[in-house]
Amino acid sequence: ADIDPAGDAAQELARRHAEWLADIPGTPGFPHGPTAEYLTGLGEMYVADPRFAANYGGAAGAAFVRDALRIYAAKHL
């Protein structure tokens, strides 16, 4: 959809993703939110594992999510 991973729409989705993780007991950073390392590591896993990439429409979608999460973590975590 030609959306910039650093843009407002993608960063709002990354924020929501981080908030969702904050509600999962056992997640690093629970209950305050994921650590930057955890969030960026998940993004890398989404790309590296085709089972996770499928949840984002394939490798390109997973790469977009990874990039948005990385940018969000660098700015906010």
All heavy atoms as TSV, in Angstrom:
chain	resi	resn	atom	element	x	y	z
A	1	ALA	N	N	0.827	-1.200	0.000
A	1	ALA	CA	C	0.000	0.000	0.000
A	1	ALA	C	C	0.866	1.256	0.000
A	1	ALA	O	O	0.348	2.337	0.188
A	1	ALA	CB	C	-0.928	-0.005	1.214
A	2	ASP	N	N	2.170	1.107	-0.212
A	2	ASP	CA	C	3.094	2.245	-0.243
A	2	ASP	C	C	3.029	3.088	1.025
A	2	ASP	O	O	3.050	4.310	0.963
A	2	ASP	CB	C	2.846	3.115	-1.485
A	2	ASP	CG	C	3.237	2.397	-2.764
A	2	ASP	OD1	O	4.183	1.585	-2.721
A	2	ASP	OD2	O	2.602	2.646	-3.795
A	3	ILE	N	N	2.913	2.446	2.171
A	3	ILE	CA	C	2.919	3.147	3.443
A	3	ILE	C	C	4.331	3.099	4.002
A	3	ILE	O	O	4.979	2.050	4.006
A	3	ILE	CB	C	1.927	2.500	4.429
A	3	ILE	CG1	C	0.504	2.594	3.881
A	3	ILE	CG2	C	2.016	3.147	5.798
A	3	ILE	CD1	C	-0.511	1.828	4.705
A	4	ASP	N	N	4.804	4.217	4.475
A	4	ASP	CA	C	6.145	4.329	5.047
A	4	ASP	C	C	6.141	3.713	6.447
A	4	ASP	O	O	5.317	4.092	7.281
A	4	ASP	CB	C	6.517	5.813	5.109
A	4	ASP	CG	C	7.892	6.073	5.662
A	4	ASP	OD1	O	8.617	5.117	6.019
A	4	ASP	OD2	O	8.266	7.256	5.735
A	5	PRO	N	N	7.068	2.790	6.741
A	5	PRO	CA	C	7.107	2.210	8.085
A	5	PRO	C	C	7.362	3.244	9.186
A	5	PRO	O	O	7.026	3.013	10.340
A	5	PRO	CB	C	8.252	1.198	8.030
A	5	PRO	CG	C	8.657	1.082	6.628
A	5	PRO	CD	C	8.046	2.203	5.861
A	6	ALA	N	N	7.922	4.383	8.816
A	6	ALA	CA	C	8.164	5.459	9.783
A	6	ALA	C	C	6.995	6.431	9.862
A	6	ALA	O	O	6.976	7.317	10.709
A	6	ALA	CB	C	9.436	6.224	9.425
A	7	GLY	N	N	6.014	6.272	8.978
A	7	GLY	CA	C	4.878	7.186	8.932
A	7	GLY	C	C	3.919	6.988	10.089
A	7	GLY	O	O	3.974	5.994	10.833
A	8	ASP	N	N	3.024	7.936	10.231
A	8	ASP	CA	C	2.085	7.939	11.352
A	8	ASP	C	C	1.225	6.676	11.417
A	8	ASP	O	O	1.034	6.112	12.490
A	8	ASP	CB	C	1.176	9.165	11.290
A	8	ASP	CG	C	1.918	10.462	11.563
A	8	ASP	OD1	O	3.030	10.417	12.129
A	8	ASP	OD2	O	1.366	11.532	11.211
A	9	ALA	N	N	0.708	6.227	10.285
A	9	ALA	CA	C	-0.182	5.057	10.286
A	9	ALA	C	C	0.572	3.808	10.737
A	9	ALA	O	O	0.077	3.045	11.573
A	9	ALA	CB	C	-0.787	4.842	8.902
A	10	ALA	N	N	1.755	3.595	10.213
A	10	ALA	CA	C	2.542	2.417	10.586
A	10	ALA	C	C	3.003	2.496	12.033
A	10	ALA	O	O	2.998	1.486	12.749
A	10	ALA	CB	C	3.742	2.269	9.655
A	11	GLN	N	N	3.357	3.672	12.476
A	11	GLN	CA	C	3.815	3.820	13.855
A	11	GLN	C	C	2.675	3.641	14.852
A	11	GLN	O	O	2.877	3.139	15.949
A	11	GLN	CB	C	4.532	5.157	14.041
A	11	GLN	CG	C	5.897	5.178	13.367
A	11	GLN	CD	C	6.782	4.065	13.880
A	11	GLN	OE1	O	7.195	4.098	15.035
A	11	GLN	NE2	N	7.058	3.067	13.045
A	12	GLU	N	N	1.467	4.012	14.457
A	12	GLU	CA	C	0.310	3.752	15.316
A	12	GLU	C	C	0.072	2.245	15.437
A	12	GLU	O	O	-0.227	1.743	16.521
A	12	GLU	CB	C	-0.937	4.452	14.765
A	12	GLU	CG	C	-2.216	4.121	15.488
A	12	GLU	CD	C	-2.225	4.480	16.980
A	12	GLU	OE1	O	-1.372	5.273	17.444
A	12	GLU	OE2	O	-3.092	3.949	17.698
A	13	LEU	N	N	0.219	1.528	14.343
A	13	LEU	CA	C	0.072	0.074	14.403
A	13	LEU	C	C	1.177	-0.555	15.255
A	13	LEU	O	O	0.918	-1.484	16.021
A	13	LEU	CB	C	0.074	-0.509	12.996
A	13	LEU	CG	C	-1.161	-0.189	12.161
A	13	LEU	CD1	C	-0.974	-0.669	10.732
A	13	LEU	CD2	C	-2.402	-0.806	12.773
A	14	ALA	N	N	2.398	-0.042	15.143
A	14	ALA	CA	C	3.503	-0.552	15.963
A	14	ALA	C	C	3.237	-0.288	17.444
A	14	ALA	O	O	3.491	-1.151	18.293
A	14	ALA	CB	C	4.820	0.080	15.525
A	15	ARG	N	N	2.695	0.876	17.749
A	15	ARG	CA	C	2.352	1.198	19.143
A	15	ARG	C	C	1.307	0.222	19.666
A	15	ARG	O	O	1.425	-0.295	20.778
A	15	ARG	CB	C	1.830	2.638	19.249
A	15	ARG	CG	C	1.481	3.047	20.693
A	15	ARG	CD	C	0.689	4.343	20.733
A	15	ARG	NE	N	-0.623	4.215	20.113
A	15	ARG	CZ	C	-1.675	3.588	20.661
A	15	ARG	NH1	N	-1.579	3.015	21.840
A	15	ARG	NH2	N	-2.826	3.533	20.020
A	16	ARG	N	N	0.289	-0.040	18.869
A	16	ARG	CA	C	-0.753	-0.978	19.275
A	16	ARG	C	C	-0.193	-2.386	19.467
A	16	ARG	O	O	-0.590	-3.104	20.376
A	16	ARG	CB	C	-1.891	-0.967	18.256
A	16	ARG	CG	C	-2.701	0.323	18.321
A	16	ARG	CD	C	-3.781	0.440	17.276
A	16	ARG	NE	N	-4.563	-0.772	17.124
A	16	ARG	CZ	C	-5.222	-1.069	16.008
A	16	ARG	NH1	N	-5.206	-0.268	14.969
A	16	ARG	NH2	N	-5.913	-2.176	15.935
A	17	HIS	N	N	0.734	-2.774	18.620
A	17	HIS	CA	C	1.376	-4.084	18.733
A	17	HIS	C	C	2.134	-4.171	20.061
A	17	HIS	O	O	2.030	-5.171	20.778
A	17	HIS	CB	C	2.326	-4.274	17.546
A	17	HIS	CG	C	2.741	-5.684	17.304
A	17	HIS	ND1	N	2.042	-6.546	16.516
A	17	HIS	CD2	C	3.798	-6.388	17.755
A	17	HIS	CE1	C	2.642	-7.718	16.480
A	17	HIS	NE2	N	3.726	-7.647	17.232
A	18	ALA	N	N	2.874	-3.121	20.392
A	18	ALA	CA	C	3.618	-3.087	21.652
A	18	ALA	C	C	2.659	-3.117	22.838
A	18	ALA	O	O	2.923	-3.817	23.833
A	18	ALA	CB	C	4.515	-1.852	21.700
A	19	GLU	N	N	1.559	-2.392	22.761
A	19	GLU	CA	C	0.573	-2.407	23.848
A	19	GLU	C	C	-0.054	-3.781	24.015
A	19	GLU	O	O	-0.296	-4.225	25.134
A	19	GLU	CB	C	-0.514	-1.360	23.607
A	19	GLU	CG	C	-0.068	0.034	23.915
A	19	GLU	CD	C	-1.208	1.037	23.823
A	19	GLU	OE1	O	-2.351	0.658	23.479
A	19	GLU	OE2	O	-0.938	2.213	24.089
A	20	TRP	N	N	-0.315	-4.449	22.915
A	20	TRP	CA	C	-0.861	-5.807	22.975
A	20	TRP	C	C	0.118	-6.723	23.706
A	20	TRP	O	O	-0.271	-7.495	24.579
A	20	TRP	CB	C	-1.149	-6.297	21.557
A	20	TRP	CG	C	-1.445	-7.759	21.461
A	20	TRP	CD1	C	-2.558	-8.404	21.923
A	20	TRP	CD2	C	-0.620	-8.751	20.871
A	20	TRP	NE1	N	-2.469	-9.748	21.642
A	20	TRP	CE2	C	-1.286	-9.996	20.994
A	20	TRP	CE3	C	0.618	-8.719	20.223
A	20	TRP	CZ2	C	-0.750	-11.178	20.513
A	20	TRP	CZ3	C	1.141	-9.905	19.738
A	20	TRP	CH2	C	0.458	-11.108	19.893
A	21	LEU	N	N	1.400	-6.619	23.373
A	21	LEU	CA	C	2.416	-7.441	24.034
A	21	LEU	C	C	2.501	-7.135	25.522
A	21	LEU	O	O	2.789	-8.024	26.327
A	21	LEU	CB	C	3.774	-7.228	23.376
A	21	LEU	CG	C	3.907	-7.770	21.950
A	21	LEU	CD1	C	5.177	-7.241	21.304
A	21	LEU	CD2	C	3.881	-9.290	21.957
A	22	ALA	N	N	2.265	-5.890	25.901
A	22	ALA	CA	C	2.335	-5.487	27.307
A	22	ALA	C	C	1.303	-6.211	28.162
A	22	ALA	O	O	1.479	-6.328	29.374
A	22	ALA	CB	C	2.143	-3.978	27.438
A	23	ASP	N	N	0.248	-6.705	27.546
A	23	ASP	CA	C	-0.821	-7.386	28.274
A	23	ASP	C	C	-0.605	-8.891	28.401
A	23	ASP	O	O	-1.446	-9.581	28.982
A	23	ASP	CB	C	-2.171	-7.132	27.593
A	23	ASP	CG	C	-2.640	-5.703	27.762
A	23	ASP	OD1	O	-2.219	-5.047	28.732
A	23	ASP	OD2	O	-3.431	-5.233	26.923
A	24	ILE	N	N	0.496	-9.409	27.876
A	24	ILE	CA	C	0.729	-10.850	27.890
A	24	ILE	C	C	1.700	-11.198	29.017
A	24	ILE	O	O	2.883	-10.845	28.951
A	24	ILE	CB	C	1.296	-11.330	26.535
A	24	ILE	CG1	C	0.327	-10.983	25.403
A	24	ILE	CG2	C	1.577	-12.830	26.580
A	24	ILE	CD1	C	0.867	-11.245	24.018
A	25	PRO	N	N	1.208	-11.869	30.063
A	25	PRO	CA	C	2.104	-12.263	31.155
A	25	PRO	C	C	3.270	-13.100	30.626
A	25	PRO	O	O	3.099	-13.934	29.741
A	25	PRO	CB	C	1.210	-13.092	32.074
A	25	PRO	CG	C	-0.173	-12.598	31.795
A	25	PRO	CD	C	-0.176	-12.277	30.316
A	26	GLY	N	N	4.448	-12.838	31.161
A	26	GLY	CA	C	5.647	-13.563	30.746
A	26	GLY	C	C	6.423	-12.870	29.650
A	26	GLY	O	O	7.566	-13.226	29.381
A	27	THR	N	N	5.813	-11.886	29.006
A	27	THR	CA	C	6.510	-11.129	27.979
A	27	THR	C	C	7.557	-10.245	28.642
A	27	THR	O	O	7.254	-9.583	29.639
A	27	THR	CB	C	5.521	-10.251	27.182
A	27	THR	OG1	O	4.568	-11.092	26.554
A	27	THR	CG2	C	6.220	-9.420	26.123
A	28	PRO	N	N	8.782	-10.224	28.121
A	28	PRO	CA	C	9.782	-9.332	28.714
A	28	PRO	C	C	9.257	-7.894	28.777
A	28	PRO	O	O	8.803	-7.349	27.775
A	28	PRO	CB	C	10.970	-9.451	27.763
A	28	PRO	CG	C	10.820	-10.825	27.176
A	28	PRO	CD	C	9.333	-11.019	27.036
A	29	GLY	N	N	9.276	-7.338	29.967
A	29	GLY	CA	C	8.762	-5.993	30.174
A	29	GLY	C	C	7.351	-5.951	30.733
A	29	GLY	O	O	6.861	-4.885	31.080
A	30	PHE	N	N	6.679	-7.109	30.803
A	30	PHE	CA	C	5.312	-7.158	31.347
A	30	PHE	C	C	5.337	-6.618	32.771
A	30	PHE	O	O	6.229	-6.930	33.537
A	30	PHE	CB	C	4.803	-8.608	31.349
A	30	PHE	CG	C	3.470	-8.793	32.023
A	30	PHE	CD1	C	2.305	-8.525	31.338
A	30	PHE	CD2	C	3.389	-9.221	33.347
A	30	PHE	CE1	C	1.072	-8.698	31.958
A	30	PHE	CE2	C	2.165	-9.391	33.965
A	30	PHE	CZ	C	1.011	-9.125	33.274
A	31	PRO	N	N	4.411	-5.805	33.180
A	31	PRO	CA	C	3.222	-5.310	32.495
A	31	PRO	C	C	3.418	-3.923	31.891
A	31	PRO	O	O	2.469	-3.311	31.436
A	31	PRO	CB	C	2.193	-5.258	33.622
A	31	PRO	CG	C	2.990	-4.815	34.813
A	31	PRO	CD	C	4.337	-5.487	34.625
A	32	HIS	N	N	4.622	-3.430	31.878
A	32	HIS	CA	C	4.870	-2.057	31.421
A	32	HIS	C	C	5.044	-1.942	29.912
A	32	HIS	O	O	4.916	-0.856	29.364
A	32	HIS	CB	C	6.080	-1.476	32.137
A	32	HIS	CG	C	5.950	-1.550	33.624
A	32	HIS	ND1	N	5.038	-0.792	34.324
A	32	HIS	CD2	C	6.563	-2.335	34.534
A	32	HIS	CE1	C	5.120	-1.089	35.613
A	32	HIS	NE2	N	6.039	-2.031	35.766
A	33	GLY	N	N	5.328	-3.016	29.271
A	33	GLY	CA	C	5.522	-3.011	27.829
A	33	GLY	C	C	6.791	-3.746	27.473
A	33	GLY	O	O	7.674	-3.938	28.307
A	34	PRO	N	N	6.885	-4.178	26.227
A	34	PRO	CA	C	8.051	-4.952	25.811
A	34	PRO	C	C	9.319	-4.098	25.797
A	34	PRO	O	O	9.260	-2.885	25.633
A	34	PRO	CB	C	7.682	-5.407	24.391
A	34	PRO	CG	C	6.745	-4.357	23.902
A	34	PRO	CD	C	5.972	-3.915	25.117
A	35	THR	N	N	10.433	-4.772	25.965
A	35	THR	CA	C	11.709	-4.075	25.825
A	35	THR	C	C	11.966	-3.836	24.340
A	35	THR	O	O	11.385	-4.509	23.474
A	35	THR	CB	C	12.857	-4.914	26.408
A	35	THR	OG1	O	12.960	-6.136	25.655
A	35	THR	CG2	C	12.630	-5.225	27.887
A	36	ALA	N	N	12.844	-2.894	24.058
A	36	ALA	CA	C	13.199	-2.615	22.663
A	36	ALA	C	C	13.790	-3.859	22.010
A	36	ALA	O	O	13.472	-4.174	20.851
A	36	ALA	CB	C	14.181	-1.451	22.596
A	37	GLU	N	N	14.623	-4.568	22.745
A	37	GLU	CA	C	15.256	-5.768	22.199
A	37	GLU	C	C	14.230	-6.840	21.864
A	37	GLU	O	O	14.317	-7.512	20.831
A	37	GLU	CB	C	16.291	-6.322	23.185
A	37	GLU	CG	C	17.463	-5.410	23.420
A	37	GLU	CD	C	17.190	-4.305	24.444
A	37	GLU	OE1	O	16.105	-4.302	25.096
A	37	GLU	OE2	O	18.045	-3.416	24.573
A	38	TYR	N	N	13.258	-7.004	22.744
A	38	TYR	CA	C	12.223	-8.007	22.507
A	38	TYR	C	C	11.382	-7.634	21.287
A	38	TYR	O	O	11.123	-8.476	20.424
A	38	TYR	CB	C	11.339	-8.156	23.745
A	38	TYR	CG	C	10.305	-9.231	23.619
A	38	TYR	CD1	C	10.668	-10.571	23.699
A	38	TYR	CD2	C	8.965	-8.933	23.423
A	38	TYR	CE1	C	9.721	-11.580	23.576
A	38	TYR	CE2	C	8.017	-9.930	23.307
A	38	TYR	CZ	C	8.401	-11.248	23.382
A	38	TYR	OH	O	7.469	-12.245	23.257
A	39	LEU	N	N	10.981	-6.393	21.198
A	39	LEU	CA	C	10.136	-5.957	20.088
A	39	LEU	C	C	10.864	-6.070	18.757
A	39	LEU	O	O	10.300	-6.576	17.785
A	39	LEU	CB	C	9.659	-4.516	20.325
A	39	LEU	CG	C	8.537	-4.032	19.430
A	39	LEU	CD1	C	7.276	-4.868	19.614
A	39	LEU	CD2	C	8.238	-2.563	19.708
A	40	THR	N	N	12.116	-5.644	18.705
A	40	THR	CA	C	12.858	-5.750	17.443
A	40	THR	C	C	13.181	-7.207	17.117
A	40	THR	O	O	13.182	-7.590	15.945
A	40	THR	CB	C	14.135	-4.892	17.459
A	40	THR	OG1	O	14.954	-5.275	18.558
A	40	THR	CG2	C	13.808	-3.418	17.545
A	41	GLY	N	N	13.421	-8.021	18.150
A	41	GLY	CA	C	13.652	-9.443	17.917
A	41	GLY	C	C	12.433	-10.135	17.338
A	41	GLY	O	O	12.555	-10.993	16.450
A	42	LEU	N	N	11.250	-9.769	17.826
A	42	LEU	CA	C	10.032	-10.327	17.243
A	42	LEU	C	C	9.909	-9.952	15.772
A	42	LEU	O	O	9.554	-10.783	14.939
A	42	LEU	CB	C	8.798	-9.817	17.992
A	42	LEU	CG	C	8.446	-10.516	19.285
A	42	LEU	CD1	C	7.231	-9.836	19.917
A	42	LEU	CD2	C	8.180	-11.984	19.079
A	43	GLY	N	N	10.204	-8.697	15.484
A	43	GLY	CA	C	10.149	-8.263	14.084
A	43	GLY	C	C	11.069	-9.076	13.194
A	43	GLY	O	O	10.698	-9.471	12.087
A	44	GLU	N	N	12.263	-9.359	13.687
A	44	GLU	CA	C	13.208	-10.189	12.923
A	44	GLU	C	C	12.659	-11.604	12.748
A	44	GLU	O	O	12.794	-12.203	11.675
A	44	GLU	CB	C	14.561	-10.225	13.617
A	44	GLU	CG	C	15.313	-8.910	13.621
A	44	GLU	CD	C	15.697	-8.421	12.237
A	44	GLU	OE1	O	15.822	-9.248	11.291
A	44	GLU	OE2	O	15.874	-7.201	12.093
A	45	MET	N	N	12.035	-12.136	13.781
A	45	MET	CA	C	11.466	-13.471	13.703
A	45	MET	C	C	10.320	-13.512	12.692
A	45	MET	O	O	10.168	-14.488	11.960
A	45	MET	CB	C	10.957	-13.916	15.071
A	45	MET	CG	C	10.428	-15.339	15.075
A	45	MET	SD	S	9.791	-15.839	16.675
A	45	MET	CE	C	8.376	-14.772	16.833
A	46	TYR	N	N	9.515	-12.457	12.648
A	46	TYR	CA	C	8.415	-12.416	11.687
A	46	TYR	C	C	8.924	-12.577	10.264
A	46	TYR	O	O	8.262	-13.181	9.421
A	46	TYR	CB	C	7.628	-11.112	11.800
A	46	TYR	CG	C	6.913	-10.892	13.108
A	46	TYR	CD1	C	6.546	-9.607	13.490
A	46	TYR	CD2	C	6.599	-11.931	13.967
A	46	TYR	CE1	C	5.873	-9.376	14.694
A	46	TYR	CE2	C	5.943	-11.708	15.169
A	46	TYR	CZ	C	5.579	-10.429	15.522
A	46	TYR	OH	O	4.928	-10.201	16.699
A	47	VAL	N	N	10.103	-12.017	9.983
A	47	VAL	CA	C	10.692	-12.113	8.642
A	47	VAL	C	C	11.362	-13.465	8.440
A	47	VAL	O	O	11.229	-14.085	7.377
A	47	VAL	CB	C	11.700	-10.969	8.413
A	47	VAL	CG1	C	12.436	-11.143	7.099
A	47	VAL	CG2	C	10.993	-9.626	8.446
A	48	ALA	N	N	12.096	-13.932	9.437
A	48	ALA	CA	C	12.903	-15.144	9.296
A	48	ALA	C	C	12.080	-16.419	9.220
A	48	ALA	O	O	12.504	-17.391	8.595
A	48	ALA	CB	C	13.892	-15.235	10.455
A	49	ASP	N	N	10.913	-16.427	9.837
A	49	ASP	CA	C	10.113	-17.647	9.905
A	49	ASP	C	C	8.878	-17.492	9.020
A	49	ASP	O	O	8.000	-16.669	9.308
A	49	ASP	CB	C	9.694	-17.911	11.349
A	49	ASP	CG	C	9.037	-19.268	11.534
A	49	ASP	OD1	O	8.334	-19.735	10.615
A	49	ASP	OD2	O	9.213	-19.848	12.622
A	50	PRO	N	N	8.788	-18.272	7.943
A	50	PRO	CA	C	7.658	-18.125	7.023
A	50	PRO	C	C	6.299	-18.350	7.681
A	50	PRO	O	O	5.293	-17.828	7.212
A	50	PRO	CB	C	7.911	-19.167	5.935
A	50	PRO	CG	C	9.187	-19.838	6.245
A	50	PRO	CD	C	9.739	-19.279	7.512
A	51	ARG	N	N	6.268	-19.096	8.779
A	51	ARG	CA	C	4.990	-19.304	9.475
A	51	ARG	C	C	4.483	-17.992	10.064
A	51	ARG	O	O	3.283	-17.721	10.056
A	51	ARG	CB	C	5.145	-20.350	10.575
A	51	ARG	CG	C	5.488	-21.739	10.053
A	51	ARG	CD	C	5.870	-22.676	11.165
A	51	ARG	NE	N	7.059	-22.163	11.837
A	51	ARG	CZ	C	7.566	-22.663	12.953
A	51	ARG	NH1	N	6.977	-23.683	13.552
A	51	ARG	NH2	N	8.649	-22.151	13.489
A	52	PHE	N	N	5.388	-17.173	10.576
A	52	PHE	CA	C	4.998	-15.867	11.097
A	52	PHE	C	C	4.761	-14.884	9.952
A	52	PHE	O	O	3.826	-14.091	9.998
A	52	PHE	CB	C	6.047	-15.320	12.063
A	52	PHE	CG	C	6.037	-16.003	13.384
A	52	PHE	CD1	C	6.980	-16.970	13.669
A	52	PHE	CD2	C	5.076	-15.705	14.339
A	52	PHE	CE1	C	6.977	-17.626	14.892
A	52	PHE	CE2	C	5.059	-16.353	15.563
A	52	PHE	CZ	C	6.008	-17.312	15.838
A	53	ALA	N	N	5.615	-14.930	8.940
A	53	ALA	CA	C	5.466	-14.023	7.796
A	53	ALA	C	C	4.095	-14.184	7.148
A	53	ALA	O	O	3.500	-13.203	6.685
A	53	ALA	CB	C	6.578	-14.260	6.775
A	54	ALA	N	N	3.577	-15.397	7.152
A	54	ALA	CA	C	2.257	-15.642	6.550
A	54	ALA	C	C	1.172	-14.818	7.221
A	54	ALA	O	O	0.196	-14.417	6.573
A	54	ALA	CB	C	1.918	-17.129	6.634
A	55	ASN	N	N	1.348	-14.514	8.515
A	55	ASN	CA	C	0.367	-13.688	9.218
A	55	ASN	C	C	0.359	-12.246	8.724
A	55	ASN	O	O	-0.587	-11.508	9.001
A	55	ASN	CB	C	0.641	-13.701	10.722
A	55	ASN	CG	C	0.384	-15.048	11.335
A	55	ASN	OD1	O	-0.639	-15.662	11.075
A	55	ASN	ND2	N	1.315	-15.523	12.139
A	56	TYR	N	N	1.414	-11.859	8.033
A	56	TYR	CA	C	1.532	-10.487	7.530
A	56	TYR	C	C	1.534	-10.435	6.012
A	56	TYR	O	O	2.025	-9.487	5.419
A	56	TYR	CB	C	2.802	-9.841	8.114
A	56	TYR	CG	C	2.731	-9.785	9.614
A	56	TYR	CD1	C	3.470	-10.651	10.404
A	56	TYR	CD2	C	1.868	-8.894	10.249
A	56	TYR	CE1	C	3.375	-10.626	11.789
A	56	TYR	CE2	C	1.760	-8.865	11.627
A	56	TYR	CZ	C	2.511	-9.733	12.389
A	56	TYR	OH	O	2.409	-9.709	13.756
A	57	GLY	N	N	1.013	-11.466	5.392
A	57	GLY	CA	C	0.893	-11.483	3.947
A	57	GLY	C	C	2.137	-11.943	3.226
A	57	GLY	O	O	2.259	-11.767	2.021
A	58	GLY	N	N	3.087	-12.498	3.931
A	58	GLY	CA	C	4.312	-12.989	3.312
A	58	GLY	C	C	5.524	-12.171	3.726
A	58	GLY	O	O	5.456	-11.319	4.624
A	59	ALA	N	N	6.625	-12.426	3.057
A	59	ALA	CA	C	7.902	-11.824	3.420
A	59	ALA	C	C	7.878	-10.297	3.353
A	59	ALA	O	O	8.415	-9.625	4.236
A	59	ALA	CB	C	9.018	-12.375	2.540
A	60	ALA	N	N	7.253	-9.743	2.334
A	60	ALA	CA	C	7.231	-8.276	2.196
A	60	ALA	C	C	6.431	-7.633	3.327
A	60	ALA	O	O	6.853	-6.619	3.891
A	60	ALA	CB	C	6.657	-7.877	0.840
A	61	GLY	N	N	5.299	-8.215	3.671
A	61	GLY	CA	C	4.504	-7.682	4.769
A	61	GLY	C	C	5.220	-7.811	6.100
A	61	GLY	O	O	5.196	-6.897	6.925
A	62	ALA	N	N	5.892	-8.940	6.307
A	62	ALA	CA	C	6.646	-9.139	7.545
A	62	ALA	C	C	7.808	-8.151	7.631
A	62	ALA	O	O	8.100	-7.629	8.715
A	62	ALA	CB	C	7.143	-10.573	7.622
A	63	ALA	N	N	8.458	-7.871	6.515
A	63	ALA	CA	C	9.558	-6.898	6.506
A	63	ALA	C	C	9.044	-5.508	6.856
A	63	ALA	O	O	9.707	-4.758	7.582
A	63	ALA	CB	C	10.258	-6.898	5.151
A	64	PHE	N	N	7.864	-5.170	6.370
A	64	PHE	CA	C	7.260	-3.882	6.711
A	64	PHE	C	C	7.000	-3.789	8.211
A	64	PHE	O	O	7.318	-2.790	8.853
A	64	PHE	CB	C	5.957	-3.692	5.925
A	64	PHE	CG	C	5.179	-2.493	6.353
A	64	PHE	CD1	C	5.505	-1.248	5.868
A	64	PHE	CD2	C	4.126	-2.600	7.253
A	64	PHE	CE1	C	4.798	-0.119	6.268
A	64	PHE	CE2	C	3.421	-1.490	7.657
A	64	PHE	CZ	C	3.757	-0.248	7.162
A	65	VAL	N	N	6.409	-4.853	8.780
A	65	VAL	CA	C	6.133	-4.874	10.220
A	65	VAL	C	C	7.439	-4.784	11.000
A	65	VAL	O	O	7.549	-4.016	11.961
A	65	VAL	CB	C	5.321	-6.132	10.607
A	65	VAL	CG1	C	5.204	-6.261	12.109
A	65	VAL	CG2	C	3.946	-6.094	9.958
A	66	ARG	N	N	8.440	-5.553	10.600
A	66	ARG	CA	C	9.747	-5.503	11.258
A	66	ARG	C	C	10.305	-4.088	11.265
A	66	ARG	O	O	10.760	-3.592	12.291
A	66	ARG	CB	C	10.727	-6.438	10.552
A	66	ARG	CG	C	12.140	-6.363	11.134
A	66	ARG	CD	C	13.215	-6.775	10.161
A	66	ARG	NE	N	13.171	-5.985	8.948
A	66	ARG	CZ	C	13.590	-6.425	7.770
A	66	ARG	NH1	N	14.077	-7.642	7.630
A	66	ARG	NH2	N	13.525	-5.644	6.715
A	67	ASP	N	N	10.258	-3.436	10.111
A	67	ASP	CA	C	10.801	-2.080	10.009
A	67	ASP	C	C	10.021	-1.102	10.883
A	67	ASP	O	O	10.616	-0.261	11.562
A	67	ASP	CB	C	10.796	-1.620	8.555
A	67	ASP	CG	C	11.742	-2.429	7.680
A	67	ASP	OD1	O	12.591	-3.178	8.222
A	67	ASP	OD2	O	11.617	-2.332	6.453
A	68	ALA	N	N	8.695	-1.213	10.880
A	68	ALA	CA	C	7.878	-0.323	11.710
A	68	ALA	C	C	8.155	-0.549	13.189
A	68	ALA	O	O	8.284	0.416	13.959
A	68	ALA	CB	C	6.397	-0.535	11.398
A	69	LEU	N	N	8.289	-1.811	13.605
A	69	LEU	CA	C	8.581	-2.107	15.009
A	69	LEU	C	C	9.967	-1.599	15.397
A	69	LEU	O	O	10.157	-1.075	16.492
A	69	LEU	CB	C	8.461	-3.609	15.279
A	69	LEU	CG	C	7.057	-4.204	15.199
A	69	LEU	CD1	C	7.114	-5.714	15.377
A	69	LEU	CD2	C	6.116	-3.557	16.202
A	70	ARG	N	N	10.930	-1.755	14.516
A	70	ARG	CA	C	12.291	-1.288	14.797
A	70	ARG	C	C	12.309	0.224	15.001
A	70	ARG	O	O	12.926	0.735	15.941
A	70	ARG	CB	C	13.228	-1.681	13.660
A	70	ARG	CG	C	14.672	-1.291	13.922
A	70	ARG	CD	C	15.599	-1.651	12.785
A	70	ARG	NE	N	15.540	-3.081	12.523
A	70	ARG	CZ	C	15.726	-3.618	11.323
A	70	ARG	NH1	N	15.956	-2.865	10.275
A	70	ARG	NH2	N	15.674	-4.917	11.154
A	71	ILE	N	N	11.617	0.940	14.140
A	71	ILE	CA	C	11.561	2.401	14.235
A	71	ILE	C	C	10.846	2.808	15.524
A	71	ILE	O	O	11.294	3.695	16.251
A	71	ILE	CB	C	10.881	2.997	12.994
A	71	ILE	CG1	C	11.781	2.780	11.767
A	71	ILE	CG2	C	10.555	4.467	13.186
A	71	ILE	CD1	C	11.069	2.966	10.439
A	72	TYR	N	N	9.734	2.148	15.818
A	72	TYR	CA	C	8.988	2.452	17.039
A	72	TYR	C	C	9.851	2.211	18.271
A	72	TYR	O	O	9.903	3.053	19.179
A	72	TYR	CB	C	7.707	1.602	17.115
A	72	TYR	CG	C	6.917	1.862	18.353
A	72	TYR	CD1	C	6.035	2.920	18.411
A	72	TYR	CD2	C	7.073	1.090	19.498
A	72	TYR	CE1	C	5.325	3.204	19.561
A	72	TYR	CE2	C	6.374	1.353	20.653
A	72	TYR	CZ	C	5.494	2.421	20.671
A	72	TYR	OH	O	4.809	2.700	21.826
A	73	ALA	N	N	10.527	1.083	18.311
A	73	ALA	CA	C	11.370	0.760	19.477
A	73	ALA	C	C	12.481	1.790	19.648
A	73	ALA	O	O	12.776	2.212	20.774
A	73	ALA	CB	C	11.951	-0.644	19.308
A	74	ALA	N	N	13.094	2.209	18.566
A	74	ALA	CA	C	14.181	3.183	18.646
A	74	ALA	C	C	13.698	4.533	19.163
A	74	ALA	O	O	14.417	5.217	19.889
A	74	ALA	CB	C	14.832	3.350	17.273
A	75	LYS	N	N	12.476	4.887	18.836
A	75	LYS	CA	C	11.947	6.188	19.247
A	75	LYS	C	C	11.305	6.186	20.631
A	75	LYS	O	O	11.297	7.209	21.314
A	75	LYS	CB	C	10.897	6.671	18.248
A	75	LYS	CG	C	11.471	7.110	16.927
A	75	LYS	CD	C	10.368	7.650	16.034
A	75	LYS	CE	C	10.911	8.165	14.721
A	75	LYS	NZ	N	9.847	8.722	13.887
A	76	HIS	N	N	10.733	5.045	21.031
A	76	HIS	CA	C	9.882	5.053	22.221
A	76	HIS	C	C	10.290	4.097	23.337
A	76	HIS	O	O	9.737	4.187	24.434
A	76	HIS	CB	C	8.435	4.732	21.812
A	76	HIS	CG	C	7.888	5.703	20.833
A	76	HIS	ND1	N	7.515	6.994	21.158
A	76	HIS	CD2	C	7.672	5.578	19.488
A	76	HIS	CE1	C	7.090	7.615	20.076
A	76	HIS	NE2	N	7.163	6.777	19.052
A	77	LEU	N	N	11.185	3.156	23.071
A	77	LEU	CA	C	11.524	2.188	24.106
A	77	LEU	C	C	12.993	2.300	24.518
A	77	LEU	O	O	13.820	2.714	23.824
A	77	LEU	CB	C	11.225	0.765	23.638
A	77	LEU	CG	C	9.785	0.502	23.211
A	77	LEU	CD1	C	9.629	-0.941	22.763
A	77	LEU	CD2	C	8.809	0.788	24.354
